[in-house]
């Protein structure tokens, strides 16, 4: 599961969106994957249900969330989507988020072995959140993903397949 390849295959980068609530933001973050057929609406429902039960466990750093639910539920294929918001939404724990990177995986192993290292690599770039918010095109986001491939987190991973 390659981050850049998934973004391209699913046309799943959407920039400069607006959302009034965290639920709306999560829906917009899952929508590109619903549109491409990678996931069903059930996946969105599973994320909301899980968030209501456990809180926003997928806020990984200030300003950034990785919405996901239990592997396999409503997931047709492993995929990623990324959205940016013009103004942050506030989650139930009071944290504000303006970049959401959705992860949909058919197996739990994909989360830890393939997906998480690529996401860490992207967000460890200097000023990653602000840089993503400043992107005006999918190509600019993809250039950041390409830049992140030099990360030590991705050493030994074959991301060209």
C-alpha positions in Angstrom: 0.0 0.0 0.0 1.8 3.0 -1.3 0.6 6.5 -0.1 1.2 8.3 -3.4 -0.2 5.5 -5.5 -3.3 5.3 -3.4 -3.8 9.1 -3.6 -3.6 8.9 -7.4 -5.7 5.7 -7.9 -8.5 7.0 -5.7 -8.3 10.7 -6.6 -8.3 11.1 -2.9 -6.6 14.5 -2.2 -9.0 17.3 -1.5 -7.7 20.7 -0.4 -9.3 23.8 1.2 -12.5 22.2 2.3 -14.8 23.5 5.0 -16.6 21.6 7.8 -18.5 22.8 10.8 -18.2 19.7 13.0 -15.6 17.0 13.4 -18.2 14.5 12.1 -18.6 16.5 8.9 -14.8 16.7 8.6 -14.4 13.0 9.0 -17.1 12.4 6.4 -15.3 14.7 4.0 -12.1 12.8 4.8 -13.7 9.4 3.9 -15.7 10.7 1.0 -13.0 10.4 -1.7 -12.6 6.7 -0.8 -16.4 6.2 -0.9 -16.4 7.9 -4.3 -13.7 5.6 -5.7 -15.2 2.5 -4.3 -12.3 1.8 -2.0 -14.7 1.9 1.1 -18.4 2.0 1.7 -20.4 4.4 3.8 -20.2 1.6 6.5 -16.5 2.6 7.0 -17.5 6.2 7.8 -20.2 4.9 10.2 -17.6 2.6 11.9 -15.2 5.6 12.4 -18.0 7.7 14.0 -19.1 4.8 16.2 -15.5 4.1 17.3 -14.8 7.8 18.0 -18.0 8.1 20.1 -17.0 5.0 22.1 -13.2 5.6 22.5 -12.8 9.3 21.8 -10.6 10.8 18.9 -7.8 8.2 19.4 -6.6 9.0 15.9 -5.4 12.6 16.5 -1.7 11.9 16.1 -0.3 15.4 16.5 -1.5 18.9 17.0 -3.5 19.8 13.9 -3.5 16.3 12.3 -5.9 13.3 12.5 -5.8 9.9 10.9 -9.4 8.8 10.9 -9.7 5.0 10.7 -11.7 2.2 12.2 -11.3 -1.5 12.7 -9.6 -3.1 9.8 -11.9 -4.6 7.2 -15.2 -3.0 8.2 -16.6 -1.5 5.0 -13.1 -1.6 3.4 -12.9 -2.9 -0.2 -9.2 -2.2 -0.7 -6.3 -0.7 1.3 -6.3 3.0 0.6 -5.5 6.5 1.9 -7.2 9.9 1.5 -6.0 13.4 2.6 -8.0 16.5 3.1 -7.2 20.0 4.4 -9.7 22.4 6.0 -9.7 26.2 5.7 -10.4 26.4 9.4 -9.9 23.7 12.1 -12.7 21.6 13.6 -12.7 20.8 17.3 -13.0 17.2 18.5 -14.6 16.1 21.7 -11.3 16.3 23.6 -10.9 20.0 22.6 -8.2 19.4 20.1 -8.3 21.2 16.8 -7.5 19.5 13.5 -7.2 20.9 10.0 -5.4 18.0 8.2 -7.1 14.6 8.0 -5.4 11.6 6.5 -7.8 8.7 6.3 -6.5 5.2 6.4 -8.6 2.3 5.3 -7.0 -1.2 5.6 -8.3 -4.7 5.1 -6.0 -6.1 7.7 -4.6 -4.8 11.0 -1.1 -5.7 10.0 -1.2 -3.2 7.1 -1.8 -0.4 9.7 1.5 -0.9 11.6 3.8 -2.4 9.0 3.0 -0.3 5.9 0.7 2.6 6.6 2.0 4.1 9.8 5.7 4.4 8.7 4.6 6.3 5.5 2.4 8.6 7.5 5.1 9.3 10.1 7.6 10.0 7.3 5.2 12.5 5.7 4.4 14.3 9.0 8.0 14.4 10.2 8.9 16.8 7.4 9.6 20.3 8.7 6.4 22.3 9.1 4.4 19.4 7.5 1.0 20.6 8.7 1.4 24.2 7.5 3.0 23.0 4.3 0.0 20.7 3.6 -2.4 23.6 4.4 -0.5 25.8 2.0 -0.8 23.2 -0.9 -3.0 24.3 -3.7 -2.9 21.1 -5.8 -2.7 17.4 -5.5 0.7 17.6 -7.2 2.1 19.7 -4.4 1.0 17.1 -1.9 2.4 14.3 -3.9 5.8 16.2 -4.1 5.8 16.2 -0.3 5.1 12.5 -0.2 8.0 12.0 -2.6 10.2 14.1 -0.4 9.2 12.0 2.7 10.5 8.8 1.0 14.0 9.7 2.3 12.8 9.1 5.9 14.6 6.5 8.0 11.2 5.2 8.9 10.9 3.9 5.4 14.3 2.2 5.2 14.1 -1.2 3.5 10.5 -0.7 2.4 9.7 -1.2 -1.3 7.2 1.6 -2.0 7.4 1.5 -5.7 4.9 -1.4 -6.1 
